[in-house]
Amino acid sequence: MSKLSRRQVLMFFAGSAGAVVADQVLGGVFSAVDAITLPLTFTPVRLPHPLPVYTESKSFLPTGIGIGLQLNASANVQLPTYNVIDDVVVPPEYERYVIVGWGDRVFPNPEDYFGYNCDYTGFVPIGRTNDEGYLWVNHEYVGFPLSGLAPETPTDVQALPNAYTPVIGYSLPTARGIELDGEFLYNLGGSIVRISKRNSQQRYRPVKDSKNRRIHGLSGLGINSQRTDAYQSITSWGSRSYQQGDQNYLEGTGPAATDVFSKSADGLGNRIIGTGFNCSGGTTPWGTILTAEENFQGASLFFVGVTEGLKPDGTQTDYTDSTVGKTFGLVGEKYGWMVEIDPANPSFRAKKHSWLGRFRHENIAIRAENGKKLVAYMGDDRRGGHTWKFVSTGTIASPTSKNNSQLFENGVLYVARLNPDGTGQWIPLLLNTPTNPIAPTELSSVEFAALGSAQRNGLLPLPRRNGIAGQTTDGGAFGCTRANEATALPGYRGKLLSNFYTSQGAILCDAFLAANLAGGTPTARPEDLEVHPRTKEVFIAYTDGAPGGDGYPDSRIFQVAKLSEAVNDTQQSGGIYKIIEDSADGTGLTFKWQKFAQGGEAGSKTGAGFANVDNLAFDSQANVWGVTDMSTSTHNGFNIGAAGTPNTINHAAKGNVSNFTGVFGNNWLFFIPTSGSDAGKVIPFAYGPVRCEITGPTFVGDTLIVAVQHPGEDCPINDGTVLSRSVEMLDLNGTTFNQTRTVQRGSSWPSNIPVADGGKGQSTGAPRPSVIGIRRKNSNGRFI
């Protein structure tokens, strides 16, 4: 960030007006109090790697659970040794505590329990204050240590003790079958829990409420009894009360509900069993939750999923062998949607809104203004995934009216085309939309020019159709690459989407491939989009530019690789961008885009000092908060599994060098002030437990609610084993140095924190994904 001028910083966070008015105020929209240049009100947490802020500010170096040292600012920010703490480490001015976690029995049925791998959190207040309300929490996926049979569990930990028995109180089956598959799906979806801070500590705690409930991967399984196929008898997955199929099915809205679900192989029409794979989401101004179904694609190894590939009519190609979709008869076209839920109203049947498209949804950001159309922005979190916008047909009478939910039922879904010159267009996904896919040679041109080759050969997946590009079957994806584009692309260009899909609903069901076909820009995993509360510009966290099996991000816009052997060359670790609509209400077809921060070490060219930014959030003062999502298999330079094998970290390497994220330690939470003398600086606020991801930041009054996902993922439960290695990293001047890093092999969080904070005081207890509250000690009513 020090590489940007103050004018550039202000323009990014406040629009062009921000650089015209007083230097301390963003666009003149802040009060006189906001305009005062104030010092930081907390001590930044000291991370393992160098950051510019450490040359200017004191920092807090954690040395144990709840303890640490204060380091003075210094021009030399190298730390020759660093010991990683297995905790949510926050500044000494703040406290953290567990609100609710996996396995907690907080529901009317005492056998029901809070699900696994917490992600997005949303809060809907009860009454006019934030002291009490309904907390929604996503549950994204299952992994070890929930069970050694969970998908992609490393072979050397599969037989080791898991956390399910000590946390839930009984054992899972020892082999895959309907009960194990069902329990995995039960642990997905979401939880609704009433929480209150009306207690002596003024900390949020769960309270009893008949509306506390689960909406999970098998909600509504009871409707299988109405089928006429082999799944008619599959209405439960065990003998316990919560394992019996109920009638809490979901329903679809929009074209897919009428055009496609009526043809679905389950014969259930517009009724849908469950929601699962729930990553991020959004909270509407009218008090509902939109929860995003992300990695729903099932395969033999990643078996907790359903079929992704579709036929031209939008229905699945077939059940995918060995997946939970085939176990329970879950048809693929009914998953991968944005789902609306009303936490305060159990009679509201959850809805999958098909005008919002079927893809690997990460989150949703909403513009809801009086007299305007409803506008929603979304990201498809896959390599080569797209950036999206939905615009309603109807208009908003009042942003707080529950009737606004109906606006999702009619509108248009657009995909973004980002041009290298900083302009862009919104392309509608309609039957009469022309087809014009971007050629793989264009997408991969920057990497190819630098390295003489391109990862995945510039892969662009397109819908497979009989008679096009030599294909003999319909359905699923065809891989267009640099090698075959000359013969393949002519069959895909100069037509209409109606030449490839039989209905509008089918287009929406296959939105990812249809967007590639229409010429949408493949991007660098858009994980979070947020609308700036004042400028209405759209901030986007693009997590990782590396190409993969789903496609190739446009290398003219995103950093897809390290392009030379220079140790400080630009790294590929995502970045923060924004979209500035040309239309005042966000409904127009053109926009401009800007890049603010490139991921990578602060000593690398253009590096901001973070990697793989994931969720974003604005606080009440419009400051930006971000969390990172570095791959668990790279944390602190060690691979997953019992062996704790060190990864290679070589700054002279070029190409796809994802192991650089081992430099950064654990996933962490940062703060970017948007006013004052620190505007634009990346300031570390917290880091999470070993092998975890911090997710779902939600500001509620003086409290930041976040989820701590998968502590100790794919590693043995902490037994005291410590890993140690030398980590090569960049100093701020772009030269390398080595640091001795030590870290526990696995996690015990939050079992290892004090009982008063929601733990058990057990240094080697079972890890649990949990939701926590962070607030200032001696709170003054504001978080920051």
N, C-alpha and C positions, 0 to 999 in steps of 0.2 A: 504493500500500500504506500510505502514511502516513495515509490517510483511515480506515483500520480501527483499532479499538482492539486492544490486545494480547490481550485476552480473545477477540475475534473471530478473530484470527490463530491462537491456540492451539487454539480449538475447531475451526477448519477443518482444521488439520493433525493434530490428535490426538484428535478427537472431544470430546464434552462434558466428559470427565474432564480434558482438558488445561487448562481454565480453573479447575479446582477445586484442583489440587495446586500445588506450587511454581512460581513464574512462569517459571523458567528451564528447566523440564522438561516434556516433552510427555507428559501422562498417566501419569507415573511409570514409563514403560517404559524409560527410559534409565539407564545406569549413572551412578555418581557423577562419572566423568570427563566424560561427556556433559553433565552438569548445570552444569559450570563455564562461566561466561560468558567466552568467548574472543574476542579480536579476529579479524578476517579474516586468513587465512593466505596471502592473495595480494593483489596490487594489481589492482583492477578495471580492465578495459580501457575506455578512453575512447571512447565512441561519438559520432557527430555530434550527437545530440539530448540535451537536458537530462534528467537523472535525479536523483531525490533523493539517491541514494547519493553523488553527487559533491559534495554540500554537507557530507558527513560524513567522507569518506575520500579519501585520495590516489588518483590514477588514472594509468594508463599510456596515453600518447598515442603511437600508432605513427607513425613518420616514414619508415620504409623497411622492407625485408625484415630482420626480426630486430632492429631498432633502434627506439628511441623515447625519449620524454621523460616524466619523472614530474611530474605536476601536483599541486599542493597542493589540499586541500579549500577550497571557497570558496562563499560565499552566491550569488555570480554565476556561474552555470554555462553562460552563453552562450559559444559558440565562434564568433567572427565568420567564421573560415575553417576548412575541414576538407578534408584530402587523403586519399582512400580508398586503402588499400594492397591490392594484389592478392596476398593471402596468407591463410593461417589465422593470425590474430593472436591470441596467447595472452599471459597475464600474464608478466612478466619472470622469475617464479619457475618457469616451466614451459617445456617444449620440445615441439615437434611434429615428427613424421617420417612419411614415407610407408611403409606396410606393403606394399600391393599396389595396382595400378591397372589401368585399362582397357588391354588389349593385352598384358599380361604373360603370358609363356609359362611357366606354372607347373604344367602338366599332363603326364601321361605321353606323350600325343600332342603332339609339338612344334608341330603346326599349330593345336591348340586354343588359345584365348586368353581371358583374363579379360574379362567382359562390360562393357557400358556402363552409365552412370548408376546407380552404386551407391546403395543405399538401406539397408534394414534390415540390421543386422549381428547375428549370434548366435555365441556361442563355446561349444563343448563340450569340456571339458578331457579330456586323456588322462592317466589316473592320478589321483593325489590332489592334485596342485598345479595351479596355473594357468600354469605356465611353458610348457606346450606343449598344443596342442589343435587342433580343427578349427574354422576360421572359415567361417561361412556368410555370403554377401553377396547380397542381392537386386539385380536389375537391372530397373529400372522401365520405361523407355521410351527411344526414340532421338530425337535432335534435332540441329540444327546446333550445333557444327561437325563432327559425325560425317560428315554428308553434306548437300550442298545439296538433295538430293531427300527428306530426312527430312520427316515431316509438319509442316505449318504453319511451315516455314522462311520468313522474310521474303523478299520478292522481291528486295530489293537486296543480299542476301548469297548468293543461291543459286548464283551463278557464281564466288564467291570461293574461295580455297584452303580445303580442309577438313583435318581432323586425321586422317582415316582413313589416308591414304597414308603420312605420316611416322610414325604410330604402329604401324600393322599391317604396313606394308612393301610393300603393293601397292594397286592402285586398285580402287574399286568401279565397277560398270557406270555408264554415263552416262545411262541411261534405266531406268525401272521395268520390271521383268520378274521372272521366278521367282528369279534369283540375287540381285537386290537385295532383294526382299521377304524371301527366306530369310535373308539376312545380317542384316536388321533384326530378324527373330525370333530369330536365334541370339544376338544381343546382349541379349536379354531373358532372364528366368528367374532363374538364380542360379549362383553359383560356390562350390565347396567346396575350401578350401585349408588344408593343415596349416601352422600357424605356430608358431614357437618363439622364446623369448627366452633360450635357453641359448647365449649368445654373449658376446663381450667387452663389448659395449655394453649388454647386457640390454634390447635392443629387439626387438620381435616382427618376425620375418622369415619368409617362406615357406620351407618345406623340402620336399624330394622325398618323395612318398608315392604309392603306387599308387591310393590312395583319393581323391586330388585329382581333381576331375571337374566337368564342367558338367551342369546340368539346365536346359534352355533351351526356347525357344518351339517347337522342332521335334523335341524328344526323342521317339523312337518313330515318326518319320515313315515308317520302313520298313514299318509295318503297313498303309499305304495299298495295298500290293500285294495285300492280301486283299479289297479292295473290289470291287464289281461295277459301280461307276459310272465317270464320266469321270476320276476322280482315281486310278484304279488305277495309272497310270504315274508319278504324282508322288511319287517316293520319294527325291529328292535335290534340291539347289538349286545345285549347282556341281560342279566336278571335283576339288576338294581333299578330302582324306580326312575332315575333320570335317564336310563338307557332304553326306556320304552318309547317308541315313536309317538309323537303327538300330532296335533292338527295345526301347529303354528307355522304353516308353510308361508312362503313369500309369493309375490305376484309381480309380473312384468307390466310395464307401461310402454306406449309408443309402438312403432312399426314392428319391432321384433315380436312383441306379444301377439300381434294379429297375423303377421305374415309368416312367421317362422315357428313359434312355439306350438301352433296348431298342428304342425307337421312332425313334432319331436317324437322320437322313438319311444319315449316313456308313456305316451298316450295320456298325459296329465294336462295337456293344453297349457293354459296360462297359470299353472300352479308350479311352484319351484320348491324343491327340498333344500333348505339351508342356505347359509352364506359362509364362505370360508376364504382363506388366503388373504385376510384383511390387513392391509398395510397402513397407509395413512388415510386421510379423509378431510372433512370440513364440517364446521358447525354453522347452520344457517341462522340468519337474523330472526327467524320465526321459531327457533327452538327445536329444530330437528337435527339429526346427525346424518351426514353422508359418509358411509364407510366404503373403502375402495378395495375391490377384489383384485389382487395382483397376480402372484405366480400360481395360477390355476392349472398350468399346463402339466399334465402327468406323463411319466415315462417309466420304464422298468426300474430305474434306480430312484428317480424322484417320483415315488409312486403315490404320494398323497396329493392327488390332482385328478383332472379329468381330461378328455380329449380336446385339444385346441384346434386341430385341422377341421375345416368345414367344406361341404359341397356347395355348389353354386346357389342352392336354395337356402343356405344358412344353417342347415342341420349338420351334425357331426358326421365325419366320415365313417366312424364305427366306435365302439368302446375300445379303449386302449388296454391291452392285456396287462395284468398284474397291478392295475391302479385301483384306488378306492372308488373311482368312478364306475368301474366295472363291478366291484363288489356290491355296491348299493344301487346300481342302475341310474347314476347321475349323468344326464346327457350334457355334453360339453358346451352346447350353445347357451345354456342357462347360467353359465359362470364366467366371470371376467367383467362384471358390471359395476356401476356405481349404485349403491344401495342406500335408500333413505329409511331412517328409523326415528321414531318419536319416543325418547326415553320416558317422558312423563305420561304417555298414553299407551298402555298395553293393548288397547283395542285397535290401534292403528296397525294395519297389516303392512309389514316391511315391503318396500317396493324396489324393484330393479328397473331403473329408468333407461330404456334402450336408446333414446335420442342422445344419451351421453356416450354411446359407443361401447363395444366390447373389445377390450385390450387389457394390458397388464397395468391397471389403474394404480397410480401411486397416491394422488391426492386430488383435491378440488379447491379452487379459490373463487369466491362469488362476489359479483357486483350486483347489489340490490338497492335501487334508488327509486323514490316516488316517481310515478309516471313514466318510467323507463322500462325497457325490456330487461329481463333477467339474463345476465351474462355469467358464464362459468368457464374457468380455465383449468386444464388438466394436463397431466403428463403420463406417458406410457413408458414405464421403467423397464426398459430392455435396451440392449446395445443396438443402436439404430432405431430406437423408438421415437415417437412423434410428440410434438407440442400441439395441444388442441384448444378449441374454443366452442362453446355452445351458446347460441342466442335464441331466446324463446320467441314464439310468435306473439304471445300475449304480453301485456304490460303489468307492472306492479302498481297496485293501488296503495298498499302500505307494506313496508319491508318486514313488519312483524306479524303479518297476517298468515295464518296457517294455510290459507288458500293458495299461497305462492307455490306450494308443492305441486299443484296442478300445472304450473308453467313448464315443468320438466317434461310434460307429456306431449308437447308439440313445439317444434322449433327446427333448427338446422345445426348440424355438427360440422365444424370446419377444422382442417388441418393446416398447420403453418408451413409456408415455404419461405425459408430465410435465404436471402440473396447475399453473396459475398460483399456487396457494397453497403450493407447496413439497412437495406430496405426489406420489406417482406409482404407477402400476400396471404390472405386466408382463403383456402380452397374448400368449397362446400363438398360434402360427400353425398351427392344426390345421383339419381339414376341418369340424369342428362349431363353429368360432369365429364368433360373430355379426359382421356387417359394420356398421360405424358410423363412417364417415370424418368427420374434423373439417371443418367448413364453411370454405371460403376466407374468408368474411366474419369468422369468429372468428380465423383465423390472422393475418389482416392488419389486425385492428381497431386496434392501437396506431398503426401507420403511417398508416392512413387517417384516424384522428382527428386526427393532428398535421398531415398534409400535404394531406388531401382527396383522396388517391389512394394506390394501392398498387402497387409494382413487380410486374410480371407478373400484375397483377390477382389476386394471392393464389393463384397456380397450385397446384393439387393434382392430380398425375397419378394416374389410376386405370386398371385394366385395361379395354381396349376390348372390348366384347361386342355382338354383333349384337342389336338390339332394345332396347338400353338407351341412354338419352340421345341418341336419334336415330341411333345408329350402325348401319351395315349390314354390318360385317365383324367378325371375331374376331381378336384378337391385337394386341400392341403397347399403346400408351398413349393414353388419352383425357384431354384437359386440362380439368379442372373448375376454374372460376374464379368470381369474384364476379359476373361477367356472366351465367353460365349455371347457377349452382348451384340456383336455384329449380326449374328443370325437370330438371336432371341428377341431383341427389342422391337424389331419391326412388327412382330405379331401383337405386341402390347400397346403400340402407339397409334394415335389417330383414330381411336374408337371412343366409345362411351362406357361408363361403368355398367350400364344396362346390358352391354355385350358380354359381361362377365358374371353378373348377378341377376337373379330372377325377380328381386323385389327390393324396396328400400330397406326393409327389415334385414334382408340377407346382407346388404352392404354394411349395415351397422354391426351385425354379428361378426363380420370379418374385417373390422375397421382398420386394423394394422396393415394388412395386405392391400386393402382398397386404397389406403392413403399412399402407400408406395406407388401404386398404379396411377393415382391422380397427380403425382408429382410433389407430394409432401416431402419435407426435408428430414432424412434420418438424422437423429441427434444423439447426444452423449448422455443417455439415461436421465431424462428429466424427472427428478424425484420429488421436487416440491415447487409449487408456484404459489405466490402470495401477492395479493393486491395491496399496494401501498395505501395506507388509510387516508392519506391526504392528496397525493398526486394521482392516484388510481393507476399508476404504472405497474406492470406485472413483473415481479422479481422471480427469477427461476434459478433453482439449484440443479445444475447439470453435474451429475456425480462422477462420471468416468468416461473419458473419450475413447477408450480402447474398443476396437471392433470385436465382434463375437459371432456366434452361430446364428443370431437373429438379424445381423446386419452390420452395416458400416456407417458410422457417423460421418457427415460431410466434413472432410479434412480441410476445406477452405474456410470453415467456420469454427471447428473444434480441434483441439490438440489431440490427435489420435495415437501419438507415439513420441518417444524421445528421438529426435531426428539427427543427432550427431553423437560423437564420442566425447564431446566436451563435457566435463563433469558437472558443470552448472547449466547445461542446456535445459530448455523448458520441459517440464514433466507433464504427463498426460492426465493428471488427477482431477479432472473436472473443473468447475468454476461457477461463478455467479454472473448471470446475465440479466437483462431486462428487456421487455417489450414495451414500446411506447405507441399506443394506438393513435392513428391519424384522426380518428373520430372521437369527439368529446365523450360520447356515451359508450364507447367500446364496441359498437355494433358494426363498424365499417369493415371493409375488405382489405385495407392496407395498413401497414405499421412500419415502425423503425425498430431496430434492435441494437443494443450496446452490450459490450462485455466489460465488467468491472474488475473481476478478480480471477486469475488463473490459479488453479490448484497447484501445489508443489511446495517444496521447501522454500523458505524465505530467501535462501542464498542462491536459488536457481533463477534463471532469467524469467522475469515477470511473475515469479512465484509469490503467492500471498501468505504462505506459511501454514496452510492447512491442506488436507487431502480428502477428496470424496465427500464434499459437503452434501448433506441429505436434507433433513427438514429445516425450514426457515420459519421464523415468527417475528412479528412486530410487537413491541411492548407499547404501553400507553403513551410513550413519548416518541413513537415511530422509530426507535432504534431497532436495528436488525440483530436477531439472534440466530445462530446456526449450530447444527450438530453434524458430526461426521459419521460416515458409514464405511469405514475401511474394512476390507475383507478380513474375517476372523483368522483366516489361514496365514495372514501376514503380520499380525500384531506383534510388536516388539522384535520382529525378525525371526520368529519361530513358527513353524508349521503346526497345524492341529495334530491331535493324537497323543498317545502316551509317550512316544519317543521324544517329542519336543525337538524335532530336527530343525537346525538353523537354516533359514533361507539365505540365498546369495543376495547380498546388497553391494552392487558394483556400479558406482556413479559413472564409470567410463563406458557402460553398456549403452546400446541404442536399440530402438524398436520398442516393443511392448515390455516395459520394465516395471510391472505392477508391484514388485517386492520393495520398491522405495517406500511404500507406506509403513514398513516396519520401523522407519526412523521415528515416526510420530508417537509410538507407544500405543496406549489404549485410545478408543474413541472418546471424543471430547466435545465440550460445549463452548462456543465462543460468542463474543459480544462485539458488534461494530457500532459505535456511537455515530449518530447522523447529525450532531451539532456539537458545538464547543471545540476546544483545542484538540481533542482526540478524534474528531470526525474522520471516519474512514479507516481507522486503525483496527486491526484484528487483535482483540484482547481476550486471552483465555480465561474462562470463568470456572470451569469444572472439568474433571474427567471421570470416566466411569470405571466399574470393576473390570477385572481380567476377562478378556474375550467377549465383552458385552458391546451393545450398541445403545446409546441414549437416543430416545425417540419421543415423538409426540409432544413437543413443548406447548403448553397452554398457560397463559397468564390469567390468574384469577385474583384480583386485588393485590395483596402484598405477597402472593405465593406464585411460584412457578411450579406447575405440575408437569412432570416428565415421567416417561416409562423407561425402565431399565430392562432391555431385552437380552435374552440368552447369555447371562453371565456364565462363564466357564464352558461355552459351547464347544462340543466335539473334543473335549479334554477330560481326563479323569477328575472326579471331584477332588478338591484340594486335600491333600494328605500331608502337606508340609514340604513337598518337593519343590525346590527352587531351581529355575533355569538361569543360566548366565552366559553372556556372549559379548563380543566386541561388535559394535554397530558403527559402520561408516556413515557419516552424515556431513552436510554442508554447513560451514560457518556462514555468517551473514555476508562475508566478502566473496562467497562462491568457491572457496577452497575446502578440501575435505579434512576432517579430523575423526578420531575414533573415540567412542564412549563405551565404557563397560556397563552393560545393562543387566539388571537382575529382576526377575519377575516370578511369581508363583506359577507353577505349571497349570493349575486349575483354580477355580473360584469357590469360595464359600459364602459369597455375599447373597442375602443380607444376614445369614446366620451368624456371621462374624462381627456384626456391629452390636452396640449395647442394647439391652432390652428396652430401655427408655426410648430408643429411636426406632423400635420395631424389629430388632434383631433378637438373637438368643445368646450372644456372648460366647459363641462356639467357634473357635478358630478353624475347625475342619468340618463344619456342618454342611448340609446340602444347599446348593445355590437355588434361588427362586427368581424368575422374572417377576418384577414388582413395579408398582406405581409409587412414586415418591413426591413429597412436597419439599420445596426449597424456599426459605424465606430469611429475611434479615433478622438477626438476633435483636431483641428490643425493637420490634417492628414499628415503623412510623406510618404504616398504612400503604406504603408504596414499595414495589419490589426493588427499584433501582433509584 
